[in-house]
Amino acid sequence: MYRRLRLLTLIILLSQVLSYGATRLIPPGSACAISGVPGRIESLAALLASFSFTMLGFLAAVLALFGIMFGSSLLAQYRKHGHLDVLLFVMGLTMLFLVATFATSVAAYIRPVTETYLKALAWLVTTDFVLLLISTLPVVMLVKGTVESVGGDQ
């Protein structure tokens, strides 16, 4: 239990430290620069909304890969050590952040873009990327190991 909590805390801290670093890269006056050119806000909102919605679909496809591994010894070991619980929690957290990114980007059509708003978007998108990487890489490696173990038996 303590190991799972420590791993989960490490994952969340890593994503937040990197996301905070991304917010520091937003230069002052960038909200005025984006708002000053017609169509930029709509383009940014559409880009981020389509990114988050597409990544939600990608994450659903990754979750479907668990169906391939059902009954695999690698997945049983992963579950035995408690890593599966952490992975599923991180995937759920990733989905929540992707939905938040989608909602925040759609809100750009309604509200004015400010520096704080741009920093929030940068924070959300960076968190999305980090959590997507952390949540999909283990699944890909588990599937790879399962395919290799099945291929080695024949």
N, C-alpha and C positions, 0 to 999 in steps of 0.2 A: 504494500500500500504506500509506504513512504517513498519507495523507488519510483512508483508511477507518478506520485504528486511532484517529486523533484524533477522528473522528466518533463511533465506538463508545464511546470513553472519555468523551466529552462527554455522550452519552446516559445512560450508566450513572451518571456523577457527578450529573447532574441528577436522576435518579430517586432516588438515595440521599440527596441533600441534602433533597429534599422529604419523603422518608420519615422521615428523622431529625427534621425539623420536626414531623411528625405525632406522633411518639412523645413529643415534649416537651409536647404538648397533653393528654396523659393525666394527669388530676389525681391527686394522692396519695390513697390510700384508695378508689380506684375499684374495685379487686378485691373489697374487702369489701362495697361497695355492690351490686355485681352478684351476689356470692355470697349476700348476705343475703335476696334476694327469690327465692322458689321459681319455677323455670321460666325465669329470665332467662338462665342459662348455656346451657340447651338451645336457647332462642330465638336467642341470639347465634350459637351453633354452627351451627344450621340455616340461618340467614340467610347466614353467610359461606360455608358449604359450597355452598349453592345458587348464590350469586353466582359463586364460582370455577368451578363446573362449567358454569354457563350461559355465562360468558365464554370458557371453553375451546371451547364449541360455536360461539360468535360468531367466535372467532379462526379456527376451521376454515372457517367460511363465508367469511371474508375471504380466506383462502388460496385458496378455490375461485374467487374473483374473478380470480385470476391466469390461470385457464383462459380467461376472456373476452378477456384481453389478449394471449394467446399470438400471437406474430408481429407485434405492434404496434410501430411505430417508437418510440413513447415508452418502451416497456419495453426495447427494444434500447439506447436512449440511457442509460436508467437502469442497465442492466447494464454498458454500456461504461465508465461513470464509476465503477463499483464500488459504487454505492449499493444495488444489489440484494442483494449479499452481506451488507452491513450490515443491511439491512431483514430479511432472512431470519434472520440471527443474533439480532436483537432479538426477532423473533417466537418463535424457539425459546426464548430467555431468558424471554419473557413466559409461555410455556406452562409452563416449569419453576416460575416463581414462582406461577402459578395452581394447579399441583399441590401446591406447598408450602403454599399458603393452604388448600386443601381438606384436606390431611392435618392441618394444625395446628388447623383448626376442628373436625374430627372428633375430634381428641385431647381437646377440651374436655369430651367426655362421660366421659373416663377419668380425667383428671388434674385436680387443683384449679386454679382460676384464681388467678394471682398478678399482681402489678404487672408483672413481667417478661414474663409470658405475654401480658398485654394490650398491652404495648408492642410485642412481637413481632408480634402480630396487626395492630396499627395500621401497623407498618412494612411488613408484607407487603401489606396491602390498598392502602396508598398507592402502593407500588411497582407493584402490579398496575394501578392506574388510570393512572399515568404511562406505564408501558410499553405499555399498551393504546392510549392516545392516540397515542403516538409510533409505534407499529407499524401502526395502522390508518389514520391520516390520510394518509400517503403513498399507500397502496393506493387509497383512495377518490379521491384527486386524480389518480392514474394512470388509474383507470377513467373518471373524468370526462373527462380529456383524450382518452382513446381513443374514448369515445363521441362526443365533439365532433368529433374528426378524421374518424371514419367518417361522421357526419351531414353534415359539411361537404363530403364528396366527392360526395354524391348530388345 
